Amino acid sequence: MLKSESIKNLSKALTTFHLKVDKIKKDAKNPFFKSSYASLSNILDAINEPLIECGLTISQFPTGENGLTTILMHESGEYISAEYQMRPVKDDPQGRGSAITYQRRYAIASVLSLNIDDDDDANLATQGKKQPAELPKLVNREDINKVKDYLSKGGSLAKVKDKYTIPANVEPELLTVMSTKIK
């Protein structure tokens, strides 16, 4: 952690911030783990006005390979900042974006000591002791047609299997779409 020489004004403003900010509501659902969590957007909406009223602002930016720096600043010029790393499960643009969103959410909640109890969208640090809920079966005709359309446009069957359990009687239908696409 880095900080300005003095954080007297920042500390006082942070105390006032805590009197103004409400408990952050969980507004999002993780369907795979059947859990609720506070989304980044919801957190930012809840803290924006109290931060401004207290002369505080928070800024975050990616650093290095998988790092995020969060800095809490006071209008006096005082600040505290910290950086931490989070390696994405999948090292692709979506995986990196997801990791940054997690980092931003958790860093803001930590730096500001926000009241977000039982927020386990990280699912015990990504599938520790709890197991994910069973994937829904791909049986609804509307969903099957959406998947077929996705596959016909070059979509990945592996990504479909990450979202659905594909019954044996549906898989040949999907493979037919994929083989037509290859021709």
ZAMARGU-4260 file (C-alpha; in steps of 0.2 Angstrom, whole numbers, plus 5000, padded with zeros to 4 digits):
<rodrens>
0) 5000/5000/5000 | 5006/5018/4996 | 4999/5033/5004 | 5002/5052/5005 | 5013/5058/5020
5) 4997/5063/5029 | 4980/5055/5028 | 4972/5066/5041 | 4959/5074/5029 | 4956/5058/5020
10) 4952/5049/5036 | 4940/5062/5042 | 4931/5062/5025 | 4931/5043/5025 | 4922/5043/5042
15) 4909/5055/5035 | 4907/5044/5019 | 4903/5029/5031 | 4889/5039/5039 | 4882/5043/5021
20) 4883/5027/5012 | 4870/5014/5014 | 4872/4995/5014 | 4876/4989/4996 | 4862/4979/4989
25) 4865/4963/4980 | 4857/4966/4963 | 4865/4952/4952 | 4863/4933/4951 | 4876/4920/4947
30) 4865/4907/4939 | 4879/4893/4940 | 4880/4895/4959 | 4863/4901/4962 | 4870/4916/4972
35) 4868/4934/4973 | 4881/4948/4972 | 4883/4967/4971 | 4887/4971/4953 | 4901/4984/4949
40) 4888/4996/4942 | 4877/4995/4958 | 4892/4998/4969 | 4897/5013/4959 | 4880/5020/4959
45) 4878/5018/4978 | 4895/5026/4982 | 4896/5040/4969 | 4886/5054/4978 | 4893/5050/4995
50) 4911/5051/4988 | 4908/5067/4980 | 4899/5075/4995 | 4915/5070/5006 | 4927/5077/4993
55) 4933/5059/4989 | 4936/5050/4972 | 4942/5033/4968 | 4951/5028/4952 | 4957/5011/4946
60) 4968/5006/4932 | 4975/4990/4925 | 4994/4988/4929 | 5006/4975/4922 | 5000/4958/4916
65) 4986/4955/4928 | 4986/4969/4941 | 4974/4982/4946 | 4979/4998/4955 | 4966/5007/4966
70) 4968/5024/4972 | 4957/5033/4985 | 4960/5052/4984 | 4954/5067/4994 | 4952/5084/4987
75) 4966/5090/4999 | 4978/5079/4988 | 4980/5065/5001 | 4978/5048/4995 | 4980/5029/4998
80) 4983/5016/4985 | 4986/4998/4983 | 4989/4986/4969 | 4985/4967/4967 | 4986/4953/4955
85) 4972/4941/4949 | 4976/4928/4936 | 4961/4925/4925 | 4955/4907/4923 | 4954/4909/4904
90) 4968/4920/4897 | 4958/4928/4883 | 4950/4945/4881 | 4934/4939/4890 | 4943/4931/4904
95) 4954/4946/4907 | 4939/4958/4907 | 4930/4947/4919 | 4945/4947/4931 | 4947/4966/4930
100) 4928/4968/4934 | 4931/4956/4949 | 4946/4965/4955 | 4938/4982/4953 | 4922/4977/4963
105) 4932/4969/4977 | 4945/4982/4978 | 4932/4996/4979 | 4923/4986/4993 | 4939/4983/5002
110) 4947/5001/5001 | 4930/5009/5006 | 4925/4995/5019 | 4908/4994/5011 | 4895/4984/5019
115) 4891/4970/5006 | 4889/4954/5017 | 4890/4937/5010 | 4896/4942/4992 | 4903/4926/4985
120) 4902/4929/4967 | 4920/4923/4967 | 4912/4906/4973 | 4924/4902/4987 | 4939/4909/4976
125) 4932/4900/4961 | 4925/4883/4966 | 4934/4880/4982 | 4922/4869/4993 | 4905/4873/4986
130) 4901/4865/4969 | 4893/4874/4955 | 4874/4871/4952 | 4871/4858/4938 | 4870/4866/4921
135) 4852/4868/4913 | 4848/4855/4900 | 4846/4862/4882 | 4829/4856/4879 | 4818/4871/4875
140) 4816/4873/4856 | 4818/4892/4857 | 4835/4889/4866 | 4840/4875/4854 | 4837/4887/4839
145) 4847/4901/4847 | 4861/4889/4849 | 4860/4882/4831 | 4860/4900/4825 | 4875/4904/4836
150) 4884/4889/4829 | 4880/4893/4811 | 4889/4909/4813 | 4905/4901/4819 | 4901/4899/4837
155) 4910/4887/4848 | 4901/4871/4854 | 4913/4871/4869 | 4906/4888/4874 | 4888/4880/4873
160) 4893/4866/4884 | 4900/4878/4897 | 4882/4885/4898 | 4871/4870/4895 | 4870/4851/4897
165) 4866/4845/4880 | 4855/4829/4879 | 4860/4815/4868 | 4845/4818/4856 | 4850/4836/4854
170) 4868/4834/4851 | 4867/4827/4833 | 4856/4842/4828 | 4869/4854/4834 | 4883/4844/4825
175) 4873/4844/4809 | 4873/4863/4810 | 4892/4863/4813 | 4896/4851/4798 | 4885/4861/4786
180) 4895/4877/4792 | 4912/4868/4788 | 4907/4863/4770
</rodrens>
